[in-house]
Amino acid sequence: MEALTLFTSYMVAISQPGTVPTFDVSELDVEGLVTVTVESQVADTMAVTLEATPEAPPRSVSVPLTAPQTDEVSVPTSAETADCAGEVPWPRSVRWSRRPILRRVGTVPSVPVRVENETARLRRLCRSGSEPAFAVSAPRYASQVTTVGGKDMGTSGRLSLTWINKDRSLISTQDGGYEWVDRDDFRVTETRLLRDVATVGEVHDDLKRAADNLLIQGDNGEALRALTRLPEFADEYRGKVKLAYIDPPFNTGQAFDHYKDGVEHSVWLTMMRDRILLIRDLLAPDGSIWVHLDDSEGAYARVLLDEIFGRSCFAGTVIWRSTDNSNNDAKTFSVDHNVIHVYGKSPGWLTNRVARREDQSGHYSNPDNDPRGPWFDGNPLGSPNPRKNLQYEIVSPQGHVIQCPPNGWRWARETLNEKMATGEIRFTPNGKGIRRRTYLLEQGGLPPSTLWADIEETGSNRKAKAELKRLFRGKPTAELFKTPKPESLLRKILEIATQPGDVVLDCFGGSGTTAAVAHKMGRRWILAERESGTVDEFIRPRLDAIVNGEESGGISKAVGWEKGGGFRHLEVAPSMYERMGNRLLLAPWVVGDAFAETTCAQIPGFELEPGSESPFAGRKGRRRLAVVDGLVAESTVQSIVEALCENESVLIVAKSYLREAASLLEKLSPGSRIKKAPQDLLDMKGRVLR
């Protein structure tokens, strides 16, 4: 049984006046019929249906808008497209009409589909390729159809989200932007090192540095990959993070000084998808992720999270009142809230209970000075379901017969008599009924509400900005974050989702609020931030002040924070590779110990062995890793093999080696291998996210 994602109709922009955009659907291995419906958002343009047959995979075609309104237009066996010179074979028909076509239907065996979005690239869609591509202007929902032998077997019922280049990844560029690459590109699969920059306060020794609170400067995708793949960090955090709170750019189209907002939909979704997949690997089985957004991408993110975690892991969406003053100049609605989507790593994730507010306990009182404190009568006495053994009469001291509720009492007679003896259940003064007394001291917390509208409890953006003004008195207001989050908001999240000592992750560090609150509340934390200026100007000064007892604002007084603890400042190392034309080389800094360390990081399963005698650098069970910064000759192989213990094998990675050396290694140590860097390292890629 095979599956194909079928898309609803796509809105497209016109590529040239008088034509429908060119669609590239080249080199399809089609069995059966595939029908693609395209609806234009430009007034008075046509919707086009392209039919592909196994005998002639489709290429490209443009149909003039001036074509006669007939049910079918025959297209020549060769047609010149709007942007391609030469003849393009097209032995099929194109049906079109001015009536909107609402959906696309069809079944084919599993066929890779890439949906491309950028109008500016429409003129390049006629290039040859191995995947079909259609131009769309926004993400679209899709459902899956299973097929057997080309026959429709029905929908699976699971929704997914599709967008341009969903099958690709993004990497950060030095100018602060992103570049599309294949998901097995070395820049995606490479595992970067995490280098020490500084330590603040109380930290572990360097061999246990992964156990410290961590501030990581660098691209958060690279940081997350390092945390999941480098053995020293993976052992400490993979499957052990209790809470991931992320406050990514909302994609509102606004320009912020401290991070790039307003990116194109597909860029935003791919960036989020890649990072959430890595976060999922770090979450503990009883962990949760909280994704803070607004309406710009909130709905799309919800479907994306469903796709990654499964709908059964959805816990709720918190509505947080983010402003304490409405926008009176709004043209439609004054948007006064943000949304926070909450998902458990596993189905059935549970929140901590929250303390009762005073207004939630107002119905408790103690008019008779009961030594057990405030109480109220009113909890139900009847069984929710009918049961014969719970249906019995009670006789009061005054002789009144009290009938049971329709389904019977909540307890068996013996249990009810015990509760009467303790005073939990008592007769009314007239003896004609019974009441159940519930004491406030016996009640635990309450489940948290999804509506957080109390500014005094969870703060607002303006309150958070006031906190930053107090922390950074020398900075002009215009240089501060536009929409920072208050410490009181993060305090509530941590109270609901964590306990002291749990690990909290935030890979969109911003002004450092998550780490500040986690530190004050006795949680361990990891904070990643891409921009070095943000780290130097905001995060480091703020966290340094907390550790040194120089910061008493925010939630400090409420949680009794004074000073203490510490953290380790790390940075993501640069790539070990660099391009020179069409060649891929090792970067100049990849020499000596750096070569050994980066090589070990690229080979799954090998763990670095600090202090081991060169050329040995790592180990994977009984297999050793030897890294040679230079040429491996026969004498090199001889000395390495002689250093192996019984039943050990070796993987040698070198910048060059002689064929005779490889032959000798195979002879002296069967099962051992020699590889050349960087070429052979690219064949030892780590897991590619799918």
C-alpha positions as CSV (number, residue, x, y, z in Angstrom):
1,M,0.0,0.0,0.0
2,E,1.4,3.3,-1.0
3,A,0.5,6.9,-0.1
4,L,0.4,10.2,-1.9
5,T,-0.3,13.6,-0.4
6,L,-3.1,15.3,-2.4
7,F,-3.3,19.1,-2.3
8,T,-6.3,21.4,-2.5
9,S,-6.3,24.0,-5.3
10,Y,-3.3,26.3,-5.3
11,M,-3.5,30.1,-5.7
12,V,-0.9,31.2,-8.3
13,A,0.3,34.5,-9.6
14,I,0.4,35.2,-13.3
15,S,3.9,35.0,-14.8
16,Q,3.4,37.2,-17.9
17,P,0.4,39.2,-19.1
18,G,-1.9,37.0,-21.2
19,T,-0.5,33.7,-20.0
20,V,-1.0,31.2,-17.2
21,P,2.2,30.5,-15.2
22,T,4.5,27.7,-16.4
23,F,4.3,24.5,-14.3
24,D,7.2,22.1,-14.3
25,V,6.0,18.5,-13.7
26,S,8.9,16.7,-15.4
27,E,10.1,13.1,-15.3
28,L,7.2,11.5,-13.4
29,D,7.0,7.7,-13.2
30,V,3.3,7.7,-13.3
31,E,1.1,4.6,-13.1
32,G,-2.6,5.6,-13.5
33,L,-3.9,9.1,-13.7
34,V,-2.8,12.2,-11.9
35,T,-4.9,15.3,-12.2
36,V,-3.6,18.7,-11.0
37,T,-6.0,21.6,-10.6
38,V,-4.7,25.2,-10.4
39,E,-6.8,28.2,-9.6
40,S,-5.5,31.7,-10.3
41,Q,-6.0,34.5,-7.8
42,V,-5.6,37.1,-10.6
43,A,-8.9,38.3,-11.8
44,D,-10.2,36.9,-15.1
45,T,-7.5,34.2,-15.4
46,M,-8.3,30.6,-15.9
47,A,-8.1,27.5,-13.8
48,V,-6.1,24.8,-15.6
49,T,-6.2,21.0,-15.2
50,L,-3.2,19.1,-16.4
51,E,-3.5,15.4,-17.1
52,A,-0.5,13.1,-17.1
53,T,-0.3,9.7,-18.6
54,P,2.3,6.9,-18.2
55,E,3.3,7.1,-21.8
56,A,4.3,10.7,-21.8
57,P,5.4,12.4,-18.6
58,P,4.4,16.1,-18.7
59,R,6.7,19.0,-19.2
60,S,5.6,22.6,-19.4
61,V,3.0,24.6,-21.2
62,S,1.5,28.2,-21.2
63,V,-2.1,28.7,-22.4
64,P,-3.1,32.2,-23.5
65,L,-6.1,33.7,-21.7
66,T,-7.5,34.6,-25.1
67,A,-8.2,31.0,-25.9
68,P,-11.8,30.2,-26.8
69,Q,-14.0,29.1,-24.0
70,T,-14.4,25.4,-25.0
71,D,-14.3,22.4,-22.7
72,E,-11.0,21.2,-24.0
73,V,-8.1,22.9,-25.8
74,S,-5.7,20.6,-27.7
75,V,-2.1,21.4,-27.1
76,P,0.4,20.7,-29.8
77,T,2.9,17.8,-29.3
78,S,5.5,20.5,-28.9
79,A,4.8,23.9,-27.3
80,E,7.1,26.8,-26.6
81,T,6.7,28.0,-23.1
82,A,6.7,31.7,-22.0
83,D,10.2,31.5,-20.6
84,C,11.9,28.6,-22.3
85,A,13.5,28.7,-25.7
86,G,13.1,25.7,-27.9
87,E,10.6,22.9,-28.2
88,V,9.1,21.1,-25.1
89,P,7.3,17.8,-25.8
90,W,3.7,17.8,-24.5
91,P,1.6,15.0,-26.0
92,R,-1.6,15.5,-24.0
93,S,-4.6,17.7,-23.5
94,V,-5.2,20.7,-21.2
95,R,-8.8,21.3,-20.0
96,W,-9.7,24.7,-18.6
97,S,-12.7,26.8,-17.6
98,R,-13.4,30.1,-15.9
99,R,-15.3,28.3,-13.2
100,P,-13.4,27.9,-9.9
101,I,-12.2,24.4,-9.4
102,L,-12.3,23.5,-5.7
103,R,-10.2,20.5,-5.3
104,R,-7.8,18.1,-7.0
105,V,-8.4,14.4,-7.1
106,G,-6.4,11.5,-8.4
107,T,-4.3,8.5,-7.3
108,V,-0.8,7.5,-8.2
109,P,1.8,5.3,-6.4
110,S,4.2,7.1,-4.1
111,V,5.6,10.1,-6.1
112,P,7.8,12.8,-4.6
113,V,6.1,16.1,-4.7
114,R,7.7,19.5,-4.1
115,V,5.4,22.6,-4.1
116,E,7.2,25.8,-4.8
117,N,6.0,29.2,-3.7
118,E,7.9,32.3,-4.7
119,T,6.3,34.2,-7.5
120,A,9.7,35.6,-8.4
121,R,10.8,32.1,-9.3
122,L,7.9,31.3,-11.6
123,R,10.0,32.0,-14.7
124,R,12.5,29.4,-13.6
125,L,9.9,26.6,-13.1
126,C,10.3,25.3,-16.6
127,R,13.7,23.9,-15.9
128,S,14.1,20.1,-16.0
129,G,14.0,18.3,-12.7
130,S,13.3,15.1,-10.9
131,E,10.3,16.3,-8.9
132,P,7.0,17.9,-9.9
133,A,6.6,21.5,-8.8
134,F,3.7,23.8,-8.7
135,A,3.7,27.5,-7.8
136,V,1.7,28.4,-4.7
137,S,1.4,31.5,-2.7
138,A,0.8,30.1,0.8
139,P,0.9,26.9,2.8
140,R,-2.0,24.6,2.2
141,Y,-3.6,21.8,4.2
142,A,-3.4,18.3,2.7
143,S,-4.9,14.9,3.4
144,Q,-3.4,11.5,2.5
145,V,-4.8,9.0,0.1
146,T,-3.7,5.4,0.1
147,T,-3.6,3.5,-3.2
148,V,-3.2,-0.1,-4.3
149,G,-2.5,-0.7,-8.0
150,G,-3.6,2.8,-8.8
151,K,-7.0,2.4,-7.1
152,D,-8.1,4.9,-4.4
153,M,-8.3,3.1,-1.1
154,G,-9.7,6.1,0.9
155,T,-8.2,8.7,3.1
156,S,-6.2,8.0,6.2
157,G,-7.9,10.9,8.0
158,R,-4.6,12.6,9.0
159,L,-4.1,16.2,8.0
160,S,-0.6,17.5,7.2
161,L,0.7,20.9,6.1
162,T,2.6,21.4,2.9
163,W,4.7,24.3,1.6
164,I,7.4,25.1,-0.8
165,N,10.6,23.1,-0.2
166,K,9.1,21.1,2.6
167,D,11.4,18.3,1.6
168,R,14.5,20.5,2.0
169,S,16.2,22.2,4.9
170,L,17.5,25.7,5.7
171,I,20.9,26.8,6.8
172,S,21.9,30.1,8.3
173,T,24.0,32.5,6.2
174,Q,26.5,35.0,7.5
175,D,24.3,37.9,6.5
176,G,21.6,36.7,8.8
177,G,19.4,35.1,6.2
178,Y,18.8,31.4,5.2
179,E,19.7,29.2,2.3
180,W,17.7,26.2,1.0
181,V,19.7,23.0,0.8
182,D,18.9,19.3,0.5
183,R,18.4,17.6,3.8
184,D,21.4,15.4,3.3
185,D,23.6,18.4,2.6
186,F,26.8,18.3,4.6
187,R,25.9,21.7,6.2
188,V,22.8,20.0,7.7
189,T,24.3,16.6,8.6
190,E,27.5,18.1,10.0
191,T,27.7,18.1,13.8
192,R,29.3,21.3,15.1
193,L,31.5,21.4,18.2
194,L,30.5,23.5,21.2
195,R,33.5,25.6,22.3
196,D,34.0,27.1,25.8
197,V,33.9,30.8,26.0
198,A,33.7,31.5,29.7
199,T,32.3,30.3,33.0
200,V,30.3,32.3,35.5
201,G,29.8,31.4,39.2
202,E,29.8,27.8,40.3
203,V,30.4,25.2,37.6
204,H,31.6,21.7,37.2
205,D,35.1,20.8,35.9
206,D,35.6,20.7,32.2
207,L,35.1,17.0,31.9
208,K,31.6,17.4,33.3
209,R,30.8,20.7,31.5
210,A,27.6,19.3,30.0
211,A,26.0,19.2,33.4
212,D,26.2,22.9,33.8
213,N,23.6,25.5,32.9
214,L,24.4,26.3,29.3
215,L,24.3,29.6,27.4
216,I,25.1,28.8,23.7
217,Q,25.8,31.5,21.2
218,G,25.2,30.5,17.6
219,D,22.6,29.2,15.3
220,N,20.0,27.4,17.3
221,G,19.7,24.6,14.8
222,E,23.4,23.9,15.0
223,A,23.2,24.1,18.8
224,L,20.3,21.6,19.0
225,R,22.1,19.2,16.7
226,A,25.2,19.4,18.9
227,L,23.1,18.7,22.0
228,T,21.5,15.7,20.4
229,R,24.6,14.2,18.7
230,L,27.7,15.1,20.6
231,P,27.9,12.2,23.1
232,E,28.9,14.3,26.1
233,F,25.8,16.4,25.7
234,A,23.5,13.8,24.3
235,D,24.1,11.6,27.4
236,E,23.1,14.5,29.6
237,Y,20.1,15.9,27.7
238,R,18.7,13.6,25.0
239,G,15.3,12.4,26.3
240,K,15.8,14.4,29.6
241,V,14.5,17.9,29.0
242,K,11.4,18.5,31.0
243,L,10.3,21.8,29.4
244,A,11.0,23.4,26.1
245,Y,9.6,26.9,25.9
246,I,10.2,28.8,22.6
247,D,9.2,32.3,21.6
248,P,10.3,32.4,18.0
249,P,9.8,35.3,15.6
250,F,6.1,35.7,15.0
251,N,6.5,36.3,11.3
252,T,4.5,39.5,11.4
253,G,6.4,41.4,8.8
254,Q,7.8,43.8,11.3
255,A,11.5,44.5,11.5
256,F,13.1,43.9,14.9
257,D,16.7,44.9,15.7
258,H,17.5,41.7,17.7
259,Y,16.1,39.0,15.3
260,K,14.7,38.8,11.8
261,D,10.9,38.7,11.6
262,G,8.6,38.8,8.6
263,V,10.2,35.9,6.7
264,E,8.3,34.1,3.9
265,H,5.9,31.4,5.1
266,S,7.9,28.4,3.8
267,V,11.1,29.7,5.3
268,W,9.4,30.2,8.7
269,L,7.7,26.8,8.6
270,T,10.9,24.9,7.6
271,M,12.9,26.7,10.2
272,M,10.4,25.8,12.9
273,R,10.0,22.2,11.6
274,D,13.7,21.4,11.7
275,R,14.1,22.8,15.2
276,I,11.0,21.2,16.7
277,L,12.1,17.8,15.4
278,L,15.4,18.3,17.3
279,I,13.6,19.5,20.4
280,R,11.4,16.4,20.3
281,D,14.5,14.3,20.6
282,L,15.6,16.2,23.7
283,L,12.3,16.1,25.5
284,A,11.8,13.6,28.3
285,P,8.9,11.1,28.0
286,D,7.0,13.3,30.6
287,G,8.3,16.5,29.1
288,S,6.4,19.2,27.2
289,I,6.9,21.9,24.6
290,W,5.3,25.4,24.8
291,V,5.3,27.4,21.5
292,H,4.6,31.1,22.0
293,L,3.1,32.8,18.9
294,D,0.4,35.2,17.7
295,D,-2.2,34.8,15.0
296,S,0.3,35.3,12.2
297,E,1.5,31.7,12.2
298,G,-0.4,30.3,15.2
299,A,-2.8,28.2,13.1
300,Y,-0.1,26.8,10.8
301,A,2.1,26.0,13.8
302,R,-0.7,24.0,15.4
303,V,-1.0,21.8,12.3
304,L,2.8,21.5,12.2
305,L,2.9,20.4,15.8
306,D,0.1,17.9,15.2
307,E,2.2,16.5,12.4
308,I,5.4,16.2,14.5
309,F,4.0,15.0,17.8
310,G,0.6,13.7,16.9
311,R,-2.8,15.1,17.8
312,S,-3.0,12.9,20.8
313,C,-0.1,14.8,22.4
314,F,-1.9,18.2,22.2
315,A,-2.5,19.4,25.7
316,G,-4.1,22.8,25.1
317,T,-3.6,26.4,23.8
318,V,-3.1,29.1,26.4
319,I,-4.5,32.5,25.6
320,W,-2.2,35.1,27.3
321,R,-3.3,38.7,27.5
322,S,-0.2,40.3,26.2
323,T,-1.2,44.0,26.5
324,D,-2.8,46.0,29.2
325,N,-4.0,48.7,26.8
326,S,-5.9,48.1,23.6
327,N,-5.0,49.6,20.3
328,N,-7.6,52.2,19.6
329,D,-6.3,52.9,16.1
330,A,-6.9,49.3,14.9
331,K,-8.8,49.0,11.7
332,T,-10.5,45.7,12.6
333,F,-9.8,44.2,16.0
334,S,-7.3,45.3,18.7
335,V,-5.2,42.2,19.1
336,D,-4.6,41.9,22.8
337,H,-3.4,38.4,23.2
338,N,-0.8,35.8,22.2
339,V,-1.3,32.0,22.0
340,I,0.9,29.3,23.5
341,H,0.5,25.9,22.0
342,V,1.3,23.1,24.6
343,Y,2.2,19.5,23.5
344,G,3.4,16.7,25.7
345,K,6.2,14.5,24.4
346,S,3.8,11.5,25.0
347,P,0.1,11.2,25.0
348,G,-1.5,11.8,28.4
349,W,1.0,14.4,29.6
350,L,-0.1,16.0,32.9
351,T,0.3,19.4,34.3
352,N,1.2,20.3,37.8
353,R,-1.8,21.6,39.8
354,V,-1.8,25.3,40.5
355,A,-2.5,27.0,43.9
356,R,-6.0,28.2,44.5
357,R,-6.5,32.0,44.3
358,E,-8.4,33.6,47.1
359,D,-11.5,34.1,44.9
360,Q,-11.5,30.4,44.1
361,S,-11.9,29.5,47.8
362,G,-14.5,32.1,48.8
363,H,-17.2,29.4,49.3
364,Y,-15.2,27.9,52.2
365,S,-15.9,29.3,55.6
366,N,-15.8,28.2,59.3
367,P,-18.8,29.5,61.1
368,D,-18.7,26.8,63.8
369,N,-14.9,27.2,64.4
370,D,-14.2,23.7,63.2
371,P,-10.6,22.9,64.3
372,R,-9.9,21.6,60.7
373,G,-10.5,25.0,59.3
374,P,-12.7,26.4,56.5
375,W,-15.2,24.0,55.0
376,F,-18.3,23.9,52.8
377,D,-21.2,21.5,52.4
378,G,-22.3,20.8,48.9
379,N,-20.2,18.1,47.2
380,P,-22.3,15.4,45.6
381,L,-23.4,12.4,47.6
382,G,-24.9,10.3,44.8
383,S,-23.2,7.7,42.6
384,P,-22.6,8.8,39.0
385,N,-23.8,5.3,37.8
386,P,-26.6,3.1,39.1
387,R,-25.4,0.2,41.4
388,K,-27.6,-2.0,43.4
389,N,-25.3,-2.3,46.4
390,L,-25.3,1.5,46.8
391,Q,-29.1,1.8,46.9
392,Y,-30.1,1.7,50.5
393,E,-32.0,3.8,53.1
394,I,-30.6,5.8,56.0
395,V,-32.4,6.4,59.2
396,S,-31.5,9.7,61.1
397,P,-31.4,10.0,64.9
398,Q,-34.8,11.7,64.7
399,G,-36.2,8.6,63.1
400,H,-36.6,10.0,59.6
401,V,-36.0,7.6,56.7
402,I,-33.7,9.2,54.0
403,Q,-34.0,7.7,50.6
404,C,-30.9,7.3,48.4
405,P,-30.4,9.4,45.2
406,P,-31.6,7.7,41.9
407,N,-28.3,5.9,41.2
408,G,-27.6,5.2,44.9
409,W,-25.2,6.7,47.3
410,R,-21.6,7.3,46.4
411,W,-20.3,4.8,48.9
412,A,-21.2,1.4,50.3
413,R,-23.0,1.4,53.7
414,E,-19.8,0.5,55.6
415,T,-17.8,3.4,54.1
416,L,-20.6,5.9,54.6
417,N,-20.8,4.9,58.2
418,E,-17.1,5.5,58.6
419,K,-17.4,9.0,57.1
420,M,-20.3,9.7,59.5
421,A,-18.1,8.7,62.4
422,T,-15.3,11.1,61.3
423,G,-17.8,14.0,60.8
424,E,-17.1,14.2,57.0
425,I,-20.8,13.3,56.5
426,R,-23.4,14.6,59.0
427,F,-27.2,14.8,59.3
428,T,-29.0,18.1,58.8
429,P,-30.4,19.7,61.9
430,N,-33.9,18.5,61.1
431,G,-32.7,15.0,60.5
432,K,-34.2,14.8,57.0
433,G,-31.0,14.8,55.0
434,I,-27.3,14.4,55.1
435,R,-24.5,16.7,54.0
436,R,-20.9,16.1,53.0
437,R,-18.4,18.5,54.6
438,T,-15.3,19.3,52.5
439,Y,-12.3,21.0,54.1
440,L,-10.1,23.5,52.4
441,L,-7.0,22.0,53.9
442,E,-7.7,18.6,52.2
443,Q,-8.0,20.1,48.8
444,G,-5.0,20.2,46.4
445,G,-4.4,22.6,43.6
446,L,-6.5,23.1,40.6
447,P,-5.9,22.3,36.9
448,P,-4.5,25.4,35.2
449,S,-6.9,27.4,33.0
450,T,-6.0,28.1,29.4
451,L,-7.1,31.7,29.8
452,W,-4.4,33.9,31.3
453,A,-5.9,37.4,31.4
454,D,-4.8,38.5,34.9
455,I,-2.1,41.1,34.2
456,E,-1.1,41.1,37.9
457,E,-0.4,37.4,37.8
458,T,1.2,36.8,34.3
459,G,2.3,40.4,33.4
460,S,2.3,41.9,29.9
461,N,4.7,43.0,27.2
462,R,4.7,46.5,28.7
463,K,5.5,45.1,32.2
464,A,8.4,43.1,30.7
465,K,9.7,46.2,28.9
466,A,9.7,48.0,32.2
467,E,11.8,45.2,33.7
468,L,14.3,45.6,30.8
469,K,14.5,49.3,31.3
470,R,15.3,48.8,34.9
471,L,18.0,46.2,34.1
472,F,19.6,48.2,31.3
473,R,19.3,51.7,32.4
474,G,21.9,53.1,30.0
475,K,20.1,51.8,26.9
476,P,17.6,53.9,25.0
477,T,14.1,52.5,24.9
478,A,14.2,52.1,21.2
479,E,17.1,49.6,21.5
480,L,15.3,47.3,23.8
481,F,13.2,44.3,22.7
482,K,9.8,45.3,21.2
483,T,7.8,42.4,22.7
484,P,9.8,40.9,25.7
485,K,8.0,38.4,27.9
486,P,7.7,39.1,31.6
487,E,9.3,36.9,34.3
488,S,5.9,36.3,35.9
489,L,4.6,34.6,32.7
490,L,7.6,32.3,32.6
491,R,7.2,31.6,36.3
492,K,3.7,30.3,35.8
493,I,4.8,28.1,32.9
494,L,7.6,26.6,35.0
495,E,5.3,26.0,37.9
496,I,2.9,24.1,35.7
497,A,5.4,22.1,33.7
498,T,8.5,21.5,35.9
499,Q,9.8,20.7,39.4
500,P,13.1,22.1,41.0
501,G,16.1,20.4,39.3
502,D,14.3,19.8,36.0
503,V,16.0,20.9,32.7
504,V,14.4,23.8,30.9
505,L,15.3,24.6,27.2
506,D,14.8,27.8,25.2
507,C,16.5,27.9,21.8
508,F,15.3,31.4,21.0
509,G,17.1,33.2,23.8
510,G,16.0,36.8,23.2
511,S,16.5,38.9,26.3
512,G,17.2,35.8,28.4
513,T,14.0,35.7,30.4
514,T,13.6,31.9,30.4
515,A,17.1,31.3,31.8
516,A,16.6,34.1,34.3
517,V,13.4,32.6,35.7
518,A,14.7,29.0,35.6
519,H,17.8,30.0,37.5
520,K,15.8,31.9,40.2
521,M,13.4,28.9,40.5
522,G,16.1,26.3,40.9
523,R,15.8,24.7,37.5
524,R,18.6,23.7,35.2
525,W,18.6,25.5,31.9
526,I,19.9,25.7,28.4
527,L,19.6,28.9,26.4
528,A,20.6,29.3,22.8
529,E,20.8,32.6,21.0
530,R,22.0,33.2,17.4
531,E,23.0,36.9,17.6
532,S,26.3,37.6,19.4
533,G,25.3,41.2,20.0
534,T,22.2,40.1,21.9
535,V,24.3,37.7,24.0
536,D,26.9,40.4,24.8
537,E,24.5,43.3,25.4
538,F,21.5,41.6,27.1
539,I,21.8,38.0,28.1
540,R,25.3,37.8,29.7
541,P,24.9,41.0,31.7
542,R,21.4,39.9,32.9
543,L,22.5,36.3,33.9
544,D,25.8,37.6,35.4
545,A,23.8,39.9,37.7
546,I,21.5,37.1,38.8
547,V,24.4,34.8,39.7
548,N,26.2,37.6,41.5
549,G,23.2,38.8,43.5
550,E,23.0,42.2,41.6
551,E,19.5,41.7,40.2
552,S,16.5,41.8,42.6
553,G,13.7,42.6,40.1
554,G,11.2,40.4,38.3
555,I,10.2,37.4,40.4
556,S,13.2,37.6,42.7
557,K,11.3,38.7,45.8
558,A,8.3,36.3,45.1
559,V,10.5,33.2,44.9
560,G,13.1,34.3,47.5
561,W,16.0,34.6,45.1
562,E,19.2,36.3,46.3
563,K,22.3,34.9,44.5
564,G,24.3,31.8,43.6
565,G,24.7,29.0,41.0
566,G,26.5,29.5,37.8
567,F,26.6,28.7,34.1
568,R,28.9,28.0,31.2
569,H,29.0,30.2,28.1
570,L,29.6,28.2,24.9
571,E,29.7,29.0,21.2
572,V,28.9,26.9,18.2
573,A,32.1,26.2,16.3
574,P,32.4,27.1,12.6
575,S,32.0,24.4,10.0
576,M,34.9,22.0,9.5
577,Y,34.4,22.2,5.8
578,E,34.8,25.0,3.2
579,R,34.1,25.1,-0.5
580,M,36.6,26.0,-3.2
581,G,34.7,26.0,-6.5
582,N,33.2,22.6,-6.8
583,R,35.6,21.0,-4.3
584,L,34.9,20.5,-0.6
585,L,38.0,20.9,1.6
586,L,38.7,20.9,5.3
587,A,38.8,24.4,6.8
588,P,42.3,25.7,7.7
589,W,41.6,25.5,11.4
590,V,40.9,21.8,11.3
591,V,44.3,20.5,12.3
592,G,45.8,18.6,15.2
593,D,43.4,18.1,18.1
594,A,40.7,20.1,16.3
595,F,40.9,17.6,13.4
596,A,40.6,14.7,15.9
597,E,37.7,16.3,17.8
598,T,35.7,17.3,14.7
599,T,36.2,14.0,13.0
600,C,35.0,12.1,16.1
601,A,31.9,14.3,16.2
602,Q,30.9,13.4,12.6
603,I,30.9,9.6,13.0
604,P,27.8,8.3,14.8
605,G,28.4,6.3,17.9
606,F,32.0,7.3,18.6
607,E,32.7,9.1,21.8
608,L,35.7,11.4,22.2
609,E,38.4,10.0,24.6
610,P,40.1,13.1,26.1
611,G,43.7,12.4,27.1
612,S,44.1,9.3,24.9
613,E,47.4,8.9,23.3
614,S,47.6,10.2,19.7
615,P,46.5,9.2,17.1
616,F,43.7,7.5,19.1
617,A,40.8,10.0,19.6
618,G,37.6,8.1,20.2
619,R,35.9,4.8,20.9
620,K,32.7,2.9,20.1
621,G,32.7,-0.3,22.2
622,R,35.6,-2.5,21.0
623,R,36.3,-0.3,18.0
624,R,38.8,2.5,18.3
625,L,39.1,5.7,16.3
626,A,42.5,6.9,15.1
627,V,42.8,10.3,13.5
628,V,46.0,11.1,11.6
629,D,46.6,14.7,10.6
630,G,48.6,13.8,7.5
631,L,49.5,10.8,5.3
632,V,49.0,7.2,6.5
633,A,51.8,5.0,5.3
634,E,52.4,1.3,6.0
635,S,54.5,2.1,9.0
636,T,51.7,4.2,10.5
637,V,49.3,1.3,10.1
638,Q,51.8,-1.1,11.7
639,S,52.2,1.1,14.8
640,I,48.4,1.7,15.2
641,V,47.6,-2.0,15.0
642,E,50.3,-2.9,17.5
643,A,48.7,-0.5,20.0
644,L,45.3,-2.3,19.8
645,C,44.2,-4.6,22.6
646,E,42.9,-8.1,21.9
647,N,39.6,-8.3,20.0
648,E,39.8,-4.5,19.2
649,S,39.5,-3.1,15.7
650,V,40.2,0.4,14.4
651,L,38.8,3.0,12.1
652,I,41.5,5.3,10.8
653,V,40.6,8.7,9.4
654,A,43.4,10.6,7.7
655,K,43.9,13.4,5.3
656,S,45.6,11.0,2.9
657,Y,46.7,7.4,2.8
658,L,48.6,5.0,0.5
659,R,46.8,2.1,-1.0
660,E,49.5,-0.2,0.4
661,A,48.6,1.0,3.8
662,A,45.0,0.2,3.4
663,S,45.8,-3.3,2.2
664,L,48.1,-3.9,5.1
665,L,45.5,-2.8,7.6
666,E,43.0,-5.2,6.2
667,K,45.5,-8.0,6.4
668,L,46.8,-7.2,10.0
669,S,43.3,-6.3,11.5
670,P,40.4,-7.8,9.6
671,G,37.4,-5.6,10.0
672,S,39.4,-2.4,10.5
673,R,39.1,0.3,7.9
674,I,40.9,3.5,6.7
675,K,39.0,6.6,5.5
676,K,40.1,9.8,3.9
677,A,38.8,13.2,5.1
678,P,36.8,15.0,4.1
679,Q,35.4,12.9,1.3
680,D,34.8,9.7,3.2
681,L,33.4,11.6,6.2
682,L,30.5,12.7,4.1
683,D,29.5,9.0,3.7
684,M,29.3,8.7,7.5
685,K,26.6,11.2,8.0
686,G,24.6,11.3,11.1
687,R,20.8,10.8,11.1
688,V,19.1,13.1,8.6
689,L,15.8,14.5,9.9
690,R,12.7,13.3,8.1
